[in-house]
Every structure is written in structure tokens, then in C-alpha cells.
Amino acid sequence: MSVYDYKVKDAKGNMVDLSDYKGKVLLIVNTATGCGFTPQYEGLENLYKKYKEQGFEILDFPCNQFGNQAPGSDEEIVSFCQLKYNTSFKTFSKIEVNGENEIPLYTYLKSQKGGVMGSKIKWNFTKFLIDRDGNVVDRFAPTVTPEKIDGKIAALL
């Protein structure tokens, strides 16, 4: 198994086969628009602009499971991120990352890299770094800013 074995819904409701991202370095992030970590969108966009031409992609998965911090519709979330943080990376449909309704992709990611709370996602802006072969190589807590993982991304590119 790898991340390429999963299909997810984008913010427009279209199914996306993650095998479309084969050969790219990915950063998969569960996000929220009303979270204390929301300003990390700026750092994420900076990383994306810096490395996208080298085969880097950010997959943004809004999640409303933590403190109801992503209450808007998929369309409202995309609009907020583009207007406030000028994001240009791909935003997917709102998901759950823990519990009985978590999407299979997150079940897989958590099985590969546990983290401080075991496999459970602690909060929004947990980040998973995926190499060009679809392997989960690292997991970063919400408190780890995008700037702090720049070097790890560069090393995989």
C-alpha cells in the first residue's frame, strides 16, 4: 500500500486518484480556517511556490473535528484561503481524520507514522511528508511550522 492507492474528493466534489501524484513529493495537511494555526497557510503557500516547479504538491484537507474550526462549506473554505492567504495549492473536500468517519487515506497515514498521541491526529495542521515513491517519511505536529520543514522537503526533491 501507498498513498497512491487512495481516492479522495476535491473541494468541487470530484474524485481524485492520488496515483495522479506519482513521482511528486507531497505534504498532506488537515487544516481549519478558524484555528490558532490558520496563519500557517501563508507558510504553506510559500513552500508551495518555492518548490512546485521541482515536483512538490500540498494536499489540503479541511477538517472540522477540532473545536468546530472549519465550519464553512468546501466552497467557502477555498474562497477564504485564496482571498486571505492567496493559496494556490489543491484543497480537497472537508474530511474527518479520527474516528469511525475518518477517510481511509488518514487511516493509512496514521498507521505509517503514529505521532505523540499514538496514531490519533491531535489537532489541525498535522502534516505528513510523502516521498516521490508514495512512502510516508515523516509526520509533523501542528506546532511545527512549514518553515521548519523546508529542509526536509528540499532533501526529498
Secondary structure, DSSP 8 states (H G I E B T S, - for coil): --GGG-EEEBTTS-EEEGGGGTTSEEEEEEE-TTSTTTTHHHHHHHHHHHHGGGTEEEEEEEB-TTTT---S-HHHHHHHHHHHH---SEEB--B--SSTT--HHHHHHHHH---TTTTS--STT-EEEE-TTS-EEEEE-TTS-GGGGHHHHHHH-
